[in-house]
Amino acid sequence: MDNSRGNVRILSGETTKCVAEYDFIPENTNELKFNEGDIITIIEKIDNNWYMGALDGKEGIFPKNFVKLV
């Protein structure tokens, strides 16, 4: 079941994961830091360029071109 809030598509009832292809160092406090090889749980697709995800108990947004879906 998908719910929508404006341009945000919420991935409900699914567990989508991705693997980091590169290190990502946040520039803003709402961004998620990760290292190459980390497995991130995707919470929401924000838009065509950004996901909201969780890693090690932390949540934040990150660019989708830094990861590959698994």
Buried (B, 14 or more C-beta within 10 A) or exposed (E): EEEEEEEEBBBEEEEBEBBBEEEBEEEEEEBBBBEEEBEBBBBBBBEEEBBBBEBEEEEBBBEBEBBEEE
